[in-house]
Amino acid sequence: MLREKSCTILIAEDDENIIEVLKLYLENQGYRVLSAPDGVKAYRIIESEHVDLGLFDIMMPHMNGYELIRKVREKYNMPIIVLSAKKEDSDKILGLDLGADDYLVKPFNPLEVVARVRSALRRFYDFNTGTDEVKGQEVLRYRELTLNKQTMQLFKNGKEIKTTLTEIRIMMLLMQNPGRVYTKVQIYEYLRGEYFENDENTIMVHISNLREKIEDDSRNPKYLLTVRGLGYKIGTARG
């Protein structure tokens, strides 16, 4: 069960003003907050301290945010939220593709950052303690795909597919009811607990990344299908 006051948030950001503001809002909610002015120092903190969630800027000296996400994902499984002035879709796609769970564009509302931090931590710890809302068997199967809900692992033909927590949760939602169509809003609310209008493309990015990982041909998917005008489902074209 999540105990927010025991959670440690790491802010990797070279703007001291942003750090001060975020630290004020996060500590007011009971979080322990650490900070680093660049990616190298941030990674050293992660190696020496238990960090529950990372808030990473992209444009930092010594090691940028993209490099930091990649390096963290090689060894650690924790929620990562990007905070960046880079607002192009390609920047957001790259951040999510490297393993970020969320992406916020500067300038942002500190209250929204706090809401996303709370949501990310809750879904992470709820998932890891087995209390998420998907009930039933601990292993989900669809054709060559197998998802173990306890270990957060996805397999295809017995071979593990490396995924982020967000990707695993999308697959878990879809695989529990093969053939059922879920809208982008339904998926996003399942993941975050609330829907933010400025993130309508986020689900599309995660779906695209999943297709690259699970499909033999991502342009002609047979597992993760788009139902035009409605949403997504796990199922073949023939049902």
MOVENUR-V125974 format. One record per residue. N is the residue number from 1. RES is the residue in three letters. PSI is psi in whole degrees, -180 to 180 (999 if undefined). D_CENTER is the distance of its C-alpha to the mean C-alpha in whole Angstrom. Layout:
n: [N | N]
res: [RES | RES]
psi: [PSI | PSI]
d_center: [D_CENTER | D_CENTER]
This chain:
n: [1 | 2 | 3 | 4 | 5 | 6 | 7 | 8 | 9 | 10 | 11 | 12 | 13 | 14 | 15 | 16 | 17 | 18 | 19 | 20 | 21 | 22 | 23 | 24 | 25 | 26 | 27 | 28 | 29 | 30 | 31 | 32 | 33 | 34 | 35 | 36 | 37 | 38 | 39 | 40 | 41 | 42 | 43 | 44 | 45 | 46 | 47 | 48 | 49 | 50 | 51 | 52 | 53 | 54 | 55 | 56 | 57 | 58 | 59 | 60 | 61 | 62 | 63 | 64 | 65 | 66 | 67 | 68 | 69 | 70 | 71 | 72 | 73 | 74 | 75 | 76 | 77 | 78 | 79 | 80 | 81 | 82 | 83 | 84 | 85 | 86 | 87 | 88 | 89 | 90 | 91 | 92 | 93 | 94 | 95 | 96 | 97 | 98 | 99 | 100 | 101 | 102 | 103 | 104 | 105 | 106 | 107 | 108 | 109 | 110 | 111 | 112 | 113 | 114 | 115 | 116 | 117 | 118 | 119 | 120 | 121 | 122 | 123 | 124 | 125 | 126 | 127 | 128 | 129 | 130 | 131 | 132 | 133 | 134 | 135 | 136 | 137 | 138 | 139 | 140 | 141 | 142 | 143 | 144 | 145 | 146 | 147 | 148 | 149 | 150 | 151 | 152 | 153 | 154 | 155 | 156 | 157 | 158 | 159 | 160 | 161 | 162 | 163 | 164 | 165 | 166 | 167 | 168 | 169 | 170 | 171 | 172 | 173 | 174 | 175 | 176 | 177 | 178 | 179 | 180 | 181 | 182 | 183 | 184 | 185 | 186 | 187 | 188 | 189 | 190 | 191 | 192 | 193 | 194 | 195 | 196 | 197 | 198 | 199 | 200 | 201 | 202 | 203 | 204 | 205 | 206 | 207 | 208 | 209 | 210 | 211 | 212 | 213 | 214 | 215 | 216 | 217 | 218 | 219 | 220 | 221 | 222 | 223 | 224 | 225 | 226 | 227 | 228 | 229 | 230 | 231 | 232 | 233 | 234 | 235 | 236 | 237 | 238 | 239]
res: [MET | LEU | ARG | GLU | LYS | SER | CYS | THR | ILE | LEU | ILE | ALA | GLU | ASP | ASP | GLU | ASN | ILE | ILE | GLU | VAL | LEU | LYS | LEU | TYR | LEU | GLU | ASN | GLN | GLY | TYR | ARG | VAL | LEU | SER | ALA | PRO | ASP | GLY | VAL | LYS | ALA | TYR | ARG | ILE | ILE | GLU | SER | GLU | HIS | VAL | ASP | LEU | GLY | LEU | PHE | ASP | ILE | MET | MET | PRO | HIS | MET | ASN | GLY | TYR | GLU | LEU | ILE | ARG | LYS | VAL | ARG | GLU | LYS | TYR | ASN | MET | PRO | ILE | ILE | VAL | LEU | SER | ALA | LYS | LYS | GLU | ASP | SER | ASP | LYS | ILE | LEU | GLY | LEU | ASP | LEU | GLY | ALA | ASP | ASP | TYR | LEU | VAL | LYS | PRO | PHE | ASN | PRO | LEU | GLU | VAL | VAL | ALA | ARG | VAL | ARG | SER | ALA | LEU | ARG | ARG | PHE | TYR | ASP | PHE | ASN | THR | GLY | THR | ASP | GLU | VAL | LYS | GLY | GLN | GLU | VAL | LEU | ARG | TYR | ARG | GLU | LEU | THR | LEU | ASN | LYS | GLN | THR | MET | GLN | LEU | PHE | LYS | ASN | GLY | LYS | GLU | ILE | LYS | THR | THR | LEU | THR | GLU | ILE | ARG | ILE | MET | MET | LEU | LEU | MET | GLN | ASN | PRO | GLY | ARG | VAL | TYR | THR | LYS | VAL | GLN | ILE | TYR | GLU | TYR | LEU | ARG | GLY | GLU | TYR | PHE | GLU | ASN | ASP | GLU | ASN | THR | ILE | MET | VAL | HIS | ILE | SER | ASN | LEU | ARG | GLU | LYS | ILE | GLU | ASP | ASP | SER | ARG | ASN | PRO | LYS | TYR | LEU | LEU | THR | VAL | ARG | GLY | LEU | GLY | TYR | LYS | ILE | GLY | THR | ALA | ARG | GLY]
psi: [140 | 128 | 98 | -36 | -17 | -2 | 139 | 127 | 132 | 123 | 117 | 104 | 136 | 1 | 109 | -32 | -42 | -42 | -45 | -43 | -49 | -41 | -42 | -49 | -41 | -42 | -30 | -24 | 3 | 3 | 150 | 129 | 127 | 158 | 156 | 142 | -5 | 170 | -34 | -49 | -34 | -44 | -36 | -37 | -43 | -36 | -29 | -18 | 157 | 117 | 128 | -28 | 143 | 136 | 107 | 128 | 161 | -52 | 90 | 154 | 162 | -54 | 117 | 175 | -37 | -45 | -38 | -44 | -47 | -43 | -41 | -43 | -17 | -26 | -24 | 146 | 99 | 157 | 139 | 127 | 127 | 135 | 110 | 151 | -11 | 112 | 2 | 149 | -36 | -35 | -44 | -43 | -43 | -44 | -45 | -38 | -35 | -16 | 5 | 149 | -21 | 162 | 119 | 135 | 135 | 148 | 148 | 163 | 120 | -33 | -34 | -37 | -46 | -42 | -41 | -37 | -48 | -45 | -44 | -42 | -41 | -45 | -31 | -50 | -33 | -41 | -44 | -18 | 6 | 23 | 12 | 168 | -8 | 115 | 175 | -151 | 155 | -17 | 126 | 140 | 140 | 112 | -120 | -1 | 138 | 132 | 121 | 113 | -26 | -41 | -3 | 45 | 140 | 134 | 148 | 119 | 38 | -7 | 129 | 139 | 122 | 124 | 163 | 168 | -41 | -44 | -42 | -42 | -35 | -46 | -38 | -43 | -46 | -39 | -18 | -22 | 74 | 133 | -19 | 136 | 130 | 132 | 165 | -38 | -42 | -43 | -45 | -41 | -33 | -40 | -44 | -22 | -16 | 156 | 129 | 123 | -31 | 5 | 28 | -21 | -10 | -45 | -40 | -38 | -46 | -40 | -44 | -43 | -40 | -41 | -39 | -29 | -35 | -21 | 147 | -37 | 106 | -22 | -18 | 70 | 146 | -10 | -60 | 101 | 147 | 130 | 104 | 129 | -7 | -62 | -135 | 157 | 161 | 121 | 158 | 168 | -22 | 4 | 999]
d_center: [19 | 17 | 20 | 19 | 22 | 21 | 17 | 17 | 15 | 16 | 17 | 17 | 19 | 23 | 24 | 26 | 26 | 22 | 22 | 25 | 23 | 20 | 22 | 24 | 22 | 20 | 23 | 24 | 22 | 22 | 20 | 21 | 20 | 21 | 21 | 21 | 23 | 22 | 19 | 22 | 23 | 19 | 19 | 22 | 21 | 18 | 21 | 23 | 21 | 19 | 16 | 13 | 11 | 11 | 12 | 13 | 16 | 16 | 20 | 21 | 24 | 25 | 21 | 19 | 15 | 14 | 17 | 15 | 12 | 13 | 16 | 13 | 12 | 15 | 16 | 13 | 10 | 9 | 6 | 7 | 8 | 10 | 13 | 16 | 19 | 18 | 18 | 19 | 17 | 17 | 15 | 12 | 12 | 13 | 10 | 7 | 10 | 10 | 7 | 5 | 2 | 5 | 9 | 12 | 16 | 19 | 21 | 19 | 20 | 19 | 19 | 16 | 14 | 16 | 14 | 11 | 11 | 13 | 11 | 8 | 11 | 12 | 10 | 9 | 13 | 14 | 13 | 14 | 17 | 18 | 18 | 16 | 17 | 18 | 21 | 24 | 24 | 21 | 21 | 21 | 22 | 23 | 25 | 24 | 21 | 20 | 17 | 18 | 16 | 18 | 17 | 13 | 15 | 16 | 19 | 21 | 25 | 24 | 22 | 19 | 16 | 13 | 10 | 6 | 6 | 4 | 7 | 9 | 9 | 10 | 13 | 14 | 15 | 16 | 18 | 20 | 22 | 23 | 24 | 23 | 21 | 18 | 18 | 15 | 16 | 16 | 13 | 11 | 13 | 12 | 9 | 9 | 13 | 14 | 15 | 15 | 17 | 16 | 13 | 15 | 14 | 10 | 10 | 13 | 11 | 9 | 12 | 14 | 12 | 12 | 16 | 17 | 16 | 18 | 20 | 24 | 24 | 21 | 23 | 25 | 22 | 24 | 21 | 18 | 21 | 21 | 23 | 25 | 25 | 23 | 19 | 18 | 19 | 20 | 24 | 26 | 28 | 31 | 29]
